[in-house]
Amino acid sequence: MNKGELIAALATKTGMAKKNAEVALNGVLDVITEAMTKGDKVQLIGFGTFEAKTRPARTARNPRTGEAVKIAASKAPVFKAGKALKDAVNK
């Protein structure tokens, strides 16, 4: 399912117009993104948790040359599914 299909499904499920469903979805995604950018965790009980985890700097090897390469520290977005979502998917 892509974003357009998600908007259409949301509009059908809620009875909203597609334009309003798109505004609502974009708003939710923007709020989650802003919270994660600030380092906050977004926890939706029963669905899951969105957060940014820090990856430390490390040294890796270039597979072609075998040369050591330094990889800088970074943040990675992480989603951990909640119990209710896991149960629904595994039905």
N, CA, C and O atoms as a MOPAC input file, in Angstrom:
PM7 MOZYME 1SCF
protein

 N      0.85600 1    -1.17400 1     0.00000 1
 C      0.00000 1     0.00000 1     0.00000 1
 C      0.89900 1     1.23300 1     0.00000 1
 O      1.79300 1     1.36000 1     0.83700 1
 N      0.65700 1     2.13300 1    -0.93800 1
 C      1.42200 1     3.37400 1    -0.97200 1
 C      0.63700 1     4.49100 1    -0.27900 1
 O     -0.46200 1     4.25900 1     0.22300 1
 N      1.19600 1     5.68800 1    -0.25200 1
 C      0.56700 1     6.78300 1     0.48400 1
 C     -0.80900 1     7.14300 1    -0.08800 1
 O     -1.74000 1     7.41200 1     0.67100 1
 N     -0.94100 1     7.15000 1    -1.40100 1
 C     -2.22900 1     7.46300 1    -2.03000 1
 C     -3.30100 1     6.45100 1    -1.65700 1
 O     -4.44300 1     6.81900 1    -1.37900 1
 N     -2.93000 1     5.17800 1    -1.65100 1
 C     -3.88100 1     4.12500 1    -1.27400 1
 C     -4.23800 1     4.22300 1     0.20600 1
 O     -5.37700 1     3.96200 1     0.59300 1
 N     -3.26100 1     4.60100 1     1.03200 1
 C     -3.51800 1     4.77900 1     2.45800 1
 C     -4.49900 1     5.93200 1     2.68500 1
 O     -5.40400 1     5.82300 1     3.51200 1
 N     -4.32500 1     7.01600 1     1.96700 1
 C     -5.23300 1     8.16600 1     2.08300 1
 C     -6.63700 1     7.76000 1     1.66200 1
 O     -7.60800 1     8.10900 1     2.33400 1
 N     -6.76000 1     7.02600 1     0.55700 1
 C     -8.07300 1     6.57200 1     0.08800 1
 C     -8.73300 1     5.64500 1     1.11200 1
 O     -9.93200 1     5.76100 1     1.36600 1
 N     -7.96800 1     4.73300 1     1.69600 1
 C     -8.51100 1     3.81900 1     2.70200 1
 C     -8.93500 1     4.57500 1     3.95200 1
 O     -9.97300 1     4.27000 1     4.53900 1
 N     -8.13900 1     5.55900 1     4.36200 1
 C     -8.47600 1     6.38700 1     5.52300 1
 C     -9.75500 1     7.17500 1     5.27600 1
 O    -10.60300 1     7.28700 1     6.16100 1
 N     -9.89000 1     7.71800 1     4.07800 1
 C    -11.09600 1     8.47300 1     3.72300 1
 C    -12.32600 1     7.57300 1     3.75500 1
 O    -13.38000 1     7.97700 1     4.24700 1
 N    -12.19800 1     6.36900 1     3.24000 1
 C    -13.31400 1     5.42200 1     3.23200 1
 C    -13.67900 1     4.99100 1     4.65000 1
 O    -14.85700 1     4.95100 1     5.00500 1
 N    -12.68100 1     4.67400 1     5.45000 1
 C    -12.89900 1     4.18500 1     6.81600 1
 C    -13.54900 1     5.23500 1     7.71100 1
 O    -14.40000 1     4.90900 1     8.53800 1
 N    -13.13900 1     6.52000 1     7.54000 1
 C    -13.63000 1     7.57600 1     8.43000 1
 C    -14.77800 1     8.38700 1     7.84900 1
 O    -15.43100 1     9.13400 1     8.57700 1
 N    -15.03500 1     8.25400 1     6.55300 1
 C    -16.07200 1     9.04300 1     5.92200 1
 C    -15.60400 1    10.46200 1     5.59000 1
 O    -16.41700 1    11.31700 1     5.23800 1
 N    -14.31200 1    10.71100 1     5.70000 1
 C    -13.74100 1    12.02400 1     5.37300 1
 C    -13.59700 1    12.16100 1     3.85800 1
 O    -13.59300 1    11.17400 1     3.12200 1
 N    -13.48000 1    13.39200 1     3.42500 1
 C    -13.11300 1    13.62900 1     2.03400 1
 C    -11.63700 1    13.27200 1     1.88700 1
 O    -10.87400 1    13.37800 1     2.84600 1
 N    -11.23500 1    12.85200 1     0.69200 1
 C     -9.83700 1    12.46400 1     0.48000 1
 C     -8.88600 1    13.60700 1     0.81500 1
 O     -7.81600 1    13.37600 1     1.37700 1
 N     -9.26300 1    14.82600 1     0.47900 1
 C     -8.40600 1    15.98800 1     0.74800 1
 C     -8.19500 1    16.14300 1     2.25500 1
 O     -7.07500 1    16.39200 1     2.70100 1
 N     -9.26200 1    15.99800 1     3.03800 1
 C     -9.14700 1    16.10100 1     4.49600 1
 C     -8.34100 1    14.94300 1     5.08000 1
 O     -7.57600 1    15.13100 1     6.02600 1
 N     -8.51000 1    13.75000 1     4.51800 1
 C     -7.74500 1    12.59000 1     4.98000 1
 C     -6.25700 1    12.80100 1     4.69900 1
 O     -5.41000 1    12.42900 1     5.51200 1
 N     -5.94000 1    13.39500 1     3.54800 1
 C     -4.54600 1    13.66600 1     3.20600 1
 C     -3.94400 1    14.69100 1     4.16900 1
 O     -2.80900 1    14.52800 1     4.61600 1
 N     -4.68900 1    15.73300 1     4.48500 1
 C     -4.22100 1    16.75000 1     5.43500 1
 C     -3.98900 1    16.12200 1     6.81100 1
 O     -2.98500 1    16.40600 1     7.46400 1
 N     -4.91200 1    15.27600 1     7.24500 1
 C     -4.79400 1    14.62500 1     8.54900 1
 C     -3.57100 1    13.70100 1     8.58600 1
 O     -2.79900 1    13.73700 1     9.54500 1
 N     -3.39400 1    12.88200 1     7.56000 1
 C     -2.26300 1    11.96100 1     7.51900 1
 C     -0.93800 1    12.72000 1     7.49100 1
 O     -0.00700 1    12.38000 1     8.22100 1
 N     -0.85800 1    13.74300 1     6.65100 1
 C      0.36800 1    14.54100 1     6.58000 1
 C      0.65700 1    15.22200 1     7.91600 1
 O      1.81500 1    15.33700 1     8.31800 1
 N     -0.38400 1    15.66700 1     8.59800 1
 C     -0.21500 1    16.28700 1     9.91200 1
 C      0.35000 1    15.30800 1    10.92900 1
 O      1.26400 1    15.64800 1    11.68000 1
 N     -0.18100 1    14.10900 1    10.95600 1
 C      0.30300 1    13.08300 1    11.88800 1
 C      1.76100 1    12.74200 1    11.58800 1
 O      2.57600 1    12.64200 1    12.50500 1
 N      2.08700 1    12.56500 1    10.32800 1
 C      3.46500 1    12.23500 1     9.95300 1
 C      4.42700 1    13.36800 1    10.29700 1
 O      5.54900 1    13.12000 1    10.73900 1
 N      3.99100 1    14.61000 1    10.09600 1
 C      4.82800 1    15.77200 1    10.43200 1
 C      5.08900 1    15.84600 1    11.93000 1
 O      6.21600 1    16.10800 1    12.35300 1
 N      4.05200 1    15.61700 1    12.73700 1
 C      4.20200 1    15.67100 1    14.19300 1
 C      5.15400 1    14.57200 1    14.67800 1
 O      6.00600 1    14.82400 1    15.53000 1
 N      5.01500 1    13.36900 1    14.14700 1
 C      5.90900 1    12.27000 1    14.52500 1
 C      7.35000 1    12.60200 1    14.12100 1
 O      8.27800 1    12.38600 1    14.90100 1
 N      7.53600 1    13.12100 1    12.91800 1
 C      8.87200 1    13.47800 1    12.43700 1
 C      9.50100 1    14.55900 1    13.30800 1
 O     10.66900 1    14.44600 1    13.68000 1
 N      8.73900 1    15.61100 1    13.64000 1
 C      9.25100 1    16.69500 1    14.47600 1
 C      9.63900 1    16.19500 1    15.86500 1
 O     10.66900 1    16.59400 1    16.40700 1
 N      8.81700 1    15.32800 1    16.43500 1
 C      9.10800 1    14.78800 1    17.76700 1
 C     10.39000 1    13.95800 1    17.74000 1
 O     11.22900 1    14.08500 1    18.63100 1
 N     10.54300 1    13.11700 1    16.73100 1
 C     11.74100 1    12.29000 1    16.63200 1
 C     12.98000 1    13.14600 1    16.38100 1
 O     14.06000 1    12.82800 1    16.88100 1
 N     12.84000 1    14.22100 1    15.61700 1
 C     13.95300 1    15.13200 1    15.35100 1
 C     14.44400 1    15.77500 1    16.64100 1
 O     15.64200 1    15.99600 1    16.81400 1
 N     13.51100 1    16.07600 1    17.54700 1
 C     13.86100 1    16.67600 1    18.83800 1
 C     14.43500 1    15.64700 1    19.81300 1
 O     14.95900 1    16.01700 1    20.86300 1
 N     14.34100 1    14.37300 1    19.47700 1
 C     14.83200 1    13.31800 1    20.36100 1
 C     13.74600 1    12.72500 1    21.23300 1
 O     14.03200 1    11.91200 1    22.11200 1
 N     12.49100 1    13.12300 1    21.00200 1
 C     11.36800 1    12.58300 1    21.77500 1
 C     10.92100 1    11.24000 1    21.19600 1
 O     11.18500 1    10.91900 1    20.03700 1
 N     10.24600 1    10.47900 1    22.02900 1
 C      9.68400 1     9.19200 1    21.64000 1
 C      8.17900 1     9.39200 1    21.45700 1
 O      7.54400 1    10.05600 1    22.27800 1
 N      7.59800 1     8.82700 1    20.39300 1
 C      6.15400 1     8.88500 1    20.16000 1
 C      5.61400 1     7.48700 1    20.40500 1
 O      5.91900 1     6.54900 1    19.66800 1
 N      4.80100 1     7.36000 1    21.46000 1
 C      4.29600 1     6.05100 1    21.86700 1
 C      2.78900 1     6.01100 1    21.66900 1
 O      2.05400 1     6.78500 1    22.28100 1
 N      2.33500 1     5.10900 1    20.81300 1
 C      0.90900 1     4.89900 1    20.56200 1
 C      0.56200 1     3.53600 1    21.14800 1
 O      0.85000 1     2.50000 1    20.54800 1
 N     -0.05400 1     3.54400 1    22.31800 1
 C     -0.35800 1     2.30000 1    23.03900 1
 C     -1.16400 1     1.36900 1    22.13900 1
 O     -2.16900 1     1.77500 1    21.55400 1
 N     -0.72300 1     0.13400 1    22.03400 1
 C     -1.39900 1    -0.87000 1    21.22200 1
 C     -0.91500 1    -0.90000 1    19.79000 1
 O     -1.10400 1    -1.90200 1    19.09900 1
 N     -0.28800 1     0.18700 1    19.32100 1
 C      0.20100 1     0.22400 1    17.94400 1
 C      1.71700 1     0.07900 1    17.90200 1
 O      2.24300 1    -0.83600 1    17.26900 1
 N      2.41300 1     0.98300 1    18.57500 1
 C      3.86300 1     0.88900 1    18.58700 1
 C      4.52800 1     2.18000 1    19.01700 1
 O      3.86200 1     3.14400 1    19.39200 1
 N      5.85400 1     2.18500 1    18.95900 1
 C      6.64900 1     3.31700 1    19.40400 1
 C      7.61500 1     3.73100 1    18.30300 1
 O      8.31700 1     2.90100 1    17.72500 1
 N      7.63700 1     5.03300 1    18.02500 1
 C      8.58000 1     5.61300 1    17.07900 1
 C      9.63500 1     6.35900 1    17.88100 1
 O      9.29600 1     7.13000 1    18.77800 1
 N     10.91400 1     6.14100 1    17.57100 1
 C     11.97000 1     6.89200 1    18.23500 1
 C     13.21300 1     6.92100 1    17.36600 1
 O     13.34500 1     6.14000 1    16.42400 1
 N     14.12500 1     7.83200 1    17.69300 1
 C     15.39600 1     7.92800 1    16.98700 1
 C     16.48200 1     7.36400 1    17.89500 1
 O     16.66300 1     7.83000 1    19.02000 1
 N     17.19100 1     6.37700 1    17.41000 1
 C     18.28200 1     5.77200 1    18.17900 1
 C     19.61200 1     6.26300 1    17.61500 1
 O     19.76200 1     6.44700 1    16.40700 1
 N     20.56300 1     6.46900 1    18.50500 1
 C     21.88300 1     6.92500 1    18.10100 1
 C     22.76800 1     5.73000 1    17.77800 1
 O     22.86100 1     4.77900 1    18.55400 1
 N     23.41100 1     5.79200 1    16.63000 1
 C     24.37800 1     4.76800 1    16.23200 1
 C     25.76800 1     5.35600 1    16.46200 1
 O     26.06600 1     6.43600 1    15.95000 1
 N     26.60200 1     4.68700 1    17.20100 1
 C     27.93900 1     5.24600 1    17.46700 1
 C     28.83600 1     5.19200 1    16.22500 1
 O     28.58500 1     4.42600 1    15.29500 1
 N     29.87600 1     6.01300 1    16.23100 1
 C     30.86000 1     5.96800 1    15.15100 1
 C     31.57200 1     4.62200 1    15.20000 1
 O     31.72800 1     4.03200 1    16.26900 1
 N     32.00000 1     4.14400 1    14.04400 1
 C     32.67300 1     2.85000 1    14.00800 1
 C     33.60600 1     2.77500 1    12.80300 1
 O     33.58400 1     3.63500 1    11.92200 1
 N     34.40200 1     1.75400 1    12.78800 1
 C     35.29600 1     1.50500 1    11.66600 1
 C     34.80700 1     0.26800 1    10.93400 1
 O     34.52400 1    -0.76200 1    11.54600 1
 N     34.71100 1     0.38400 1     9.60100 1
 C     34.27300 1    -0.74100 1     8.77200 1
 C     35.34600 1    -1.00600 1     7.72000 1
 O     36.35300 1    -0.30100 1     7.65900 1
 N     35.12900 1    -2.00500 1     6.90900 1
 C     36.08900 1    -2.32700 1     5.83800 1
 C     35.40800 1    -2.21300 1     4.48600 1
 O     34.27100 1    -2.65000 1     4.30500 1
 N     36.12000 1    -1.61900 1     3.54400 1
 C     35.65000 1    -1.56000 1     2.17000 1
 C     35.81800 1    -2.97000 1     1.58600 1
 O     36.93600 1    -3.48400 1     1.55900 1
 N     34.73100 1    -3.60900 1     1.11700 1
 C     34.83600 1    -4.99000 1     0.64400 1
 C     35.71000 1    -5.15200 1    -0.60300 1
 O     36.27600 1    -6.22300 1    -0.82300 1
 N     35.82500 1    -4.10900 1    -1.41500 1
 C     36.64300 1    -4.21200 1    -2.63200 1
 C     38.13500 1    -4.13100 1    -2.32700 1
 O     38.93400 1    -4.91100 1    -2.84700 1
 N     38.49600 1    -3.17000 1    -1.47300 1
 C     39.92300 1    -2.92800 1    -1.23200 1
 C     40.41500 1    -3.48300 1     0.09200 1
 O     41.61800 1    -3.66300 1     0.27800 1
 N     39.51000 1    -3.75600 1     1.00600 1
 C     39.90200 1    -4.21700 1     2.33000 1
 C     40.38100 1    -3.08100 1     3.21900 1
 O     40.80600 1    -3.29900 1     4.35300 1
 N     40.30600 1    -1.87800 1     2.69500 1
 C     40.76100 1    -0.69100 1     3.41700 1
 C     39.78000 1    -0.32800 1     4.53400 1
 O     38.56700 1    -0.47000 1     4.37200 1
 N     40.31000 1     0.14000 1     5.66600 1
 C     39.46800 1     0.56700 1     6.78600 1
 C     38.79700 1     1.89900 1     6.43300 1
 O     39.42500 1     2.80400 1     5.88400 1
 N     37.50300 1     1.99200 1     6.76400 1
 C     36.72300 1     3.19800 1     6.48400 1
 C     36.04000 1     3.62300 1     7.77700 1
 O     35.45600 1     2.79600 1     8.47700 1
 N     36.11400 1     4.90600 1     8.09100 1
 C     35.44400 1     5.41100 1     9.29000 1
 C     34.01300 1     5.79400 1     8.93900 1
 O     33.76600 1     6.48500 1     7.95100 1
 N     33.08000 1     5.33900 1     9.75500 1
 C     31.67500 1     5.67700 1     9.58500 1
 C     31.28900 1     6.56400 1    10.76300 1
 O     31.45600 1     6.18100 1    11.92100 1
 N     30.77300 1     7.74800 1    10.45700 1
 C     30.42900 1     8.72200 1    11.48900 1
 C     29.21000 1     8.27300 1    12.29500 1
 O     28.41000 1     7.46200 1    11.82900 1
 N     29.07900 1     8.80600 1    13.50200 1
 C     27.89600 1     8.54300 1    14.32700 1
 C     26.68000 1     9.13400 1    13.62500 1
 O     26.78800 1    10.13900 1    12.92300 1
 N     25.53000 1     8.51200 1    13.81600 1
 C     24.29900 1     8.99700 1    13.18300 1
 C     23.09900 1     8.60000 1    14.03000 1
 O     23.21100 1     7.82600 1    14.98100 1
 N     21.95300 1     9.14900 1    13.66000 1
 C     20.69600 1     8.76500 1    14.29700 1
 C     19.86500 1     8.01600 1    13.26900 1
 O     19.85800 1     8.36700 1    12.08900 1
 N     19.16700 1     6.98300 1    13.72100 1
 C     18.33600 1     6.18200 1    12.83100 1
 C     16.91800 1     6.09800 1    13.38900 1
 O     16.73900 1     5.82900 1    14.57700 1
 N     15.90000 1     6.32700 1    12.54300 1
 C     14.52900 1     6.16600 1    13.01100 1
 C     14.21700 1     4.68500 1    13.23000 1
 O     14.57900 1     3.83000 1    12.42200 1
 N     13.53200 1     4.40200 1    14.34900 1
 C     13.22000 1     3.02100 1    14.70800 1
 C     11.73900 1     2.92900 1    15.08600 1
 O     11.21000 1     3.80600 1    15.76900 1
 N     11.08500 1     1.86900 1    14.63800 1
 C      9.69900 1     1.60500 1    15.02900 1
 C      9.65500 1     0.25600 1    15.71100 1
 O     10.14700 1    -0.73800 1    15.17500 1
 N      9.06500 1     0.22100 1    16.89200 1
 C      8.88200 1    -1.04600 1    17.60300 1
 C      7.37900 1    -1.28600 1    17.71900 1
 O      6.66300 1    -0.48800 1    18.32400 1
 N      6.91000 1    -2.37600 1    17.14600 1
 C      5.48300 1    -2.69200 1    17.13700 1
 C      4.99300 1    -3.03800 1    18.53900 1
 O      5.70100 1    -3.67700 1    19.31700 1
 N      3.77200 1    -2.60700 1    18.84800 1
 C      3.14600 1    -2.91500 1    20.12300 1
 C      2.50900 1    -4.29600 1    20.10000 1
 O      2.36600 1    -4.91000 1    19.04300 1
 N      2.13100 1    -4.77300 1    21.27100 1
 C      1.56400 1    -6.12200 1    21.39900 1
 C      0.29100 1    -6.29800 1    20.58500 1
 O      0.12300 1    -7.32000 1    19.91800 1
 N     -0.60900 1    -5.31800 1    20.62800 1
 C     -1.87100 1    -5.44500 1    19.89900 1
 C     -1.63100 1    -5.54500 1    18.39700 1
 O     -2.29900 1    -6.32200 1    17.71400 1
 N     -0.68900 1    -4.76900 1    17.88000 1
 C     -0.37600 1    -4.82500 1    16.45000 1
 C      0.25300 1    -6.16800 1    16.08800 1
 O     -0.08900 1    -6.75800 1    15.06400 1
 N      1.16300 1    -6.64700 1    16.91700 1
 C      1.78300 1    -7.95700 1    16.67800 1
 C      0.72800 1    -9.06000 1    16.66900 1
 O      0.74400 1    -9.93400 1    15.80300 1
 N     -0.18400 1    -9.01300 1    17.63200 1
 C     -1.23500 1   -10.02100 1    17.71100 1
 C     -2.14400 1    -9.98600 1    16.48700 1
 O     -2.52800 1   -11.03200 1    15.96300 1
 N     -2.49100 1    -8.76800 1    16.02800 1
 C     -3.37300 1    -8.61800 1    14.86300 1
 C     -2.70000 1    -9.16000 1    13.59700 1
 O     -3.35400 1    -9.79800 1    12.77100 1
 N     -1.41900 1    -8.91100 1    13.44800 1
 C     -0.69800 1    -9.37600 1    12.26400 1
 C     -0.53800 1   -10.88800 1    12.28700 1
 O     -0.55800 1   -11.52500 1    11.23400 1
 N     -0.37900 1   -11.47400 1    13.47200 1
 C     -0.14400 1   -12.90900 1    13.58300 1
 C     -1.42400 1   -13.74200 1    13.66200 1
 O     -1.34300 1   -14.95600 1    13.84900 1
 N     -2.59300 1   -13.13200 1    13.52800 1
 C     -3.85100 1   -13.88400 1    13.55600 1
 C     -3.95200 1   -14.81400 1    12.39900 1
 O     -4.94700 1   -15.52700 1    12.26400 1

